Amino acid sequence: MMAQPSIHATTAATSGGTVPPLVVEHMAKSYDHHGRIVPVIADLSLTLREGEIVSIVGPSGCGKTTLLNTLCGLLVPDTGNIRWHGREVTGQPQNVGYMLQKDLLLPWRTALGNTMLGLEIRGLAAAEAEDRSRALLDQLGLHGFADHYPSTLSGGMRQRVALARTLVNEPDVLLLDEPFAALDFQSKLLLENDMLALVRKGRRSLLLITHDIEEAVSLADRVIVLSKRPTQVKAAYEIELGSDRTDVIALRERPDFSHHVRRIWADLDVVLQ
């Protein structure tokens, strides 16, 4: 059943009183463009619960990437509070993985070398870093490609390496900015399935920016719809598609899937007018 839209999309805590990994309260962000203040985010509030996957959709240019950049400490909000595990954090939060649409792989490093990069920076022993990285590449369908360079990999395979590089550090929270947008439909579904299995098995929390409403619904427990710039939360919907949420193809075939998609599209259509 679809929940009624809520303006702030916030929840104080998960069951049992657990502190949510991420709480955003009344955040605003503007840019100074040649002496003119351009508001991008206006009074935005949301909560990401432990083990929850939340998709964010909104019109192009509404500030979705600015939102993620602010959440992970690359930008400073003008006003409002951002709390990670109940605490306000100065700078970049710990145990948060951020993955962009572009894979940003280092061309002079192999798939294994790119995956190991974060572990090397943290000072993990080389043997352990390699073992963990190889195991994750295998889990993501790249067995036999660990020693290949990015130029020899397809777009889907490069994104798998980028995802492995993000997951190998075992983050509590993942922030993904349209990571599958450039992939063909088949590659997208396969990678979504592999990612879902790893995220849900690890009870990680995931905040996903996407322009694809069907992707948003098939992946998420909750979908948040943003307004035009300066963006605010227009609505939030609980996505109830059964207990098995790891097979995106099966989820897209459920009779209530299209109902969720239509309701969210109706909200976006109003925003775009």
Stockholm file with secondary structure:
# STOCKHOLM 1.0

chainA/1-273         MMAQPSIHATTAATSGGTVPPLVVEHMAKSYDHHGRIVPVIADLSLTLREGEIVSIVGPSGCGKTTLLNTLCGLLVPDTGNIRWHGREVTGQPQNVGYMLQKDLLLPWRTALGNTMLGLEIRGLAAAEAEDRSRALLDQLGLHGFADHYPSTLSGGMRQRVALARTLVNEPDVLLLDEPFAALDFQSKLLLENDMLALVRKGRRSLLLITHDIEEAVSLADRVIVLSKRPTQVKAAYEIELGSDRTDVIALRERPDFSHHVRRIWADLDVVLQ
#=GR chainA/1-273 SS CCCCCCSSCCCSCCGGGCCCSEEEEEEEEEEEETTEEEEEEEEEEEEECTTCEEEEECCTTSSHHHHHHHHTTSSCCSEEEEEETTEECSSSCTTEEEECSSCCCCTTSCHHHHHHHHHHHTTCCHHHHHHHHHHHHHHTTCTTCTTCCGGGSCHHHHHHHHHHHHHTTCCSEEEEESTTTTSCHHHHHHHHHHHHHHHHHTTCEEEEECSCHHHHHHHCSEEEEECSSSBCEEEEEECCCCSCCSCHHHHHTSTTHHHHHHHHHHHHHHHHC
#=GC SS_cons         CCCCCCSSCCCSCCGGGCCCSEEEEEEEEEEEETTEEEEEEEEEEEEECTTCEEEEECCTTSSHHHHHHHHTTSSCCSEEEEEETTEECSSSCTTEEEECSSCCCCTTSCHHHHHHHHHHHTTCCHHHHHHHHHHHHHHTTCTTCTTCCGGGSCHHHHHHHHHHHHHTTCCSEEEEESTTTTSCHHHHHHHHHHHHHHHHHTTCEEEEECSCHHHHHHHCSEEEEECSSSBCEEEEEECCCCSCCSCHHHHHTSTTHHHHHHHHHHHHHHHHC
//
